[in-house]
Amino acid sequence: MIRLFILLPIITFGLWFWYLKANGWTVSQGMKGFKIIFAINAVVIGFFIFMLWATNSDWS
């Protein structure tokens, strides 16, 4: 489960990058979006890690 946590930011950053390129924007113009996506991913992953810890689930 833990090893799948890396997929969330990769997929969301990839989708945001694709959106920027499809609309003719640069990465620097979309930097605020990357920061927001990073913050949301950190909260979601933090929640999942907390729930794994709280329920004493298997970490593999």
C-alpha positions in Angstrom: 0.0 0.0 0.0 2.7 2.5 1.0 4.5 1.9 -2.3 1.4 3.0 -4.2 1.4 6.4 -2.4 3.9 7.7 -5.0 1.4 7.2 -7.8 -1.0 9.9 -6.5 1.4 12.9 -7.0 2.8 11.4 -10.3 -0.7 11.1 -11.8 -2.0 14.5 -10.6 1.2 16.3 -11.6 1.1 14.6 -14.9 -2.6 15.5 -15.5 -1.9 19.2 -14.5 1.2 19.3 -16.9 -0.9 17.8 -19.7 -3.6 20.4 -19.0 -1.1 23.3 -19.1 0.4 22.1 -22.4 -3.0 21.4 -24.0 -4.0 25.0 -23.3 -0.7 26.6 -24.4 0.5 27.6 -21.0 4.0 27.3 -19.6 5.0 25.4 -16.5 6.0 28.6 -14.8 2.5 30.0 -15.4 1.0 26.9 -13.8 3.3 26.8 -10.8 0.6 27.9 -8.4 -1.4 24.8 -9.5 1.6 22.6 -8.8 1.9 24.0 -5.3 -1.9 23.5 -4.6 -1.7 19.9 -6.0 1.4 19.2 -3.8 -0.4 20.5 -0.7 -3.6 18.4 -1.4 -1.4 15.3 -2.1 0.4 15.8 1.2 -2.8 16.1 3.1 -4.3 13.0 1.5 -1.2 10.9 1.9 -0.8 12.1 5.4 -4.3 11.0 6.2 -3.8 7.6 4.7 -0.5 7.1 6.7 -2.3 8.2 9.9 -5.1 5.8 9.2 -2.6 3.0 8.6 -0.9 3.8 11.9 -4.2 4.2 13.8 -5.5 0.9 12.7 -2.2 -0.9 13.1 -2.5 -2.2 9.6 0.1 -4.2 7.7 2.6 -1.7 6.1 3.6 -3.8 3.2 
